[in-house]
Amino acid sequence: MTSVPESLLFLAQATAPASGAGMMNLLFIGFMFAAMWFLIIAPQRKKQKEHAKMLAELGTGDEIVTSGGIYGEITSKKDDRFVVRIAEGVKVEIAKSFVQEVVRKDGADKKN
């Protein structure tokens, strides 16, 4: 009679990893993480930095497009938002993060 029950020996053999399988799994997970970084995370971070730079360079007189598709001209700049004229006598305040792109910088020629 052995001192270790047969059921424990069976469990020990079932949970022991194969010689190279554990290392291959770690390499695969590492490769997948690297692929996700280069395909998704890095480009998104670059885009966020470019958007933050664009917002920092905006000033009074610049024409913009909001993420809702509204065209307007910045009339004043506050800490966290812009006051934008969208029509004669109509001004709205929008959060800086809702500016999608610059149509024309102040001083640039208007395209008709």
C-alpha positions in Angstrom: 0.0 0.0 0.0 1.4 3.4 -1.0 1.3 6.4 1.2 -0.2 8.7 -1.5 -3.7 7.9 -2.7 -4.0 7.2 -6.4 -6.5 10.0 -6.9 -3.9 12.6 -5.9 -1.3 11.1 -8.3 -3.9 11.4 -11.1 -4.6 15.0 -10.3 -0.9 15.9 -10.1 -0.3 14.4 -13.5 -3.4 16.1 -15.0 -2.4 19.6 -13.9 1.3 19.3 -14.8 2.0 21.4 -17.9 3.7 19.9 -20.9 7.3 20.8 -21.2 7.0 23.6 -23.8 3.3 24.4 -23.8 3.5 26.8 -20.9 6.2 28.9 -22.6 4.3 28.9 -25.9 1.2 30.2 -24.2 3.1 33.1 -22.6 4.7 33.9 -26.0 1.4 33.9 -27.7 -0.2 36.2 -25.0 2.8 38.5 -25.3 2.5 38.6 -29.1 -1.2 39.4 -28.9 -0.6 42.2 -26.5 2.1 43.7 -28.7 -0.2 43.4 -31.7 -3.1 45.1 -29.9 -0.7 47.9 -28.8 0.6 48.7 -32.3 -2.8 48.3 -34.1 -5.1 50.0 -31.6 -3.7 51.8 -28.6 -0.7 53.6 -30.1 -2.6 55.2 -33.0 -5.4 56.3 -30.7 -3.0 58.0 -28.3 -1.4 59.8 -31.3 -4.8 61.0 -32.5 -5.7 62.2 -29.0 -2.4 64.2 -28.8 -3.1 65.8 -32.2 -6.6 66.8 -31.1 -5.3 68.3 -27.9 -2.7 70.3 -29.8 -5.4 71.6 -32.3 -7.6 72.7 -29.4 -4.7 74.5 -27.7 -4.0 76.5 -31.0 -7.6 77.6 -31.5 -8.4 81.2 -30.9 -10.9 84.0 -31.6 -11.9 84.2 -35.3 -11.2 80.6 -36.2 -14.0 78.8 -38.0 -14.7 75.3 -36.7 -17.0 72.2 -37.2 -18.4 70.6 -34.0 -18.8 66.9 -33.7 -22.5 67.5 -34.2 -21.8 69.0 -37.6 -22.4 72.6 -36.8 -20.2 75.2 -38.5 -19.4 78.3 -36.5 -16.8 81.0 -35.7 -15.2 81.2 -32.3 -16.0 84.6 -30.7 -14.4 84.0 -27.3 -12.4 81.4 -25.4 -13.0 80.3 -21.8 -11.2 77.8 -19.7 -13.2 74.7 -20.7 -15.4 75.9 -23.5 -15.7 78.2 -26.6 -18.4 80.7 -27.4 -19.3 80.1 -31.0 -21.3 82.3 -33.4 -23.4 79.9 -35.6 -25.6 82.6 -37.2 -26.1 86.4 -37.0 -27.1 87.1 -33.4 -26.9 83.4 -32.4 -24.1 82.4 -30.1 -23.7 79.1 -28.3 -21.2 77.8 -25.7 -19.7 74.4 -26.5 -17.2 72.3 -24.6 -13.7 72.3 -26.2 -13.8 68.5 -26.6 -16.7 68.8 -29.1 -14.6 70.7 -31.7 -13.9 68.2 -34.4 -11.9 70.2 -36.9 -10.8 73.6 -38.0 -12.3 74.9 -41.3 -10.3 78.1 -41.4 -7.8 79.8 -39.1 -8.2 83.5 -38.3 -6.4 85.5 -41.0 -6.6 82.8 -43.7 -8.4 83.7 -46.9 -12.1 82.6 -47.0 -13.0 80.1 -49.8 -16.2 81.1 -51.6 
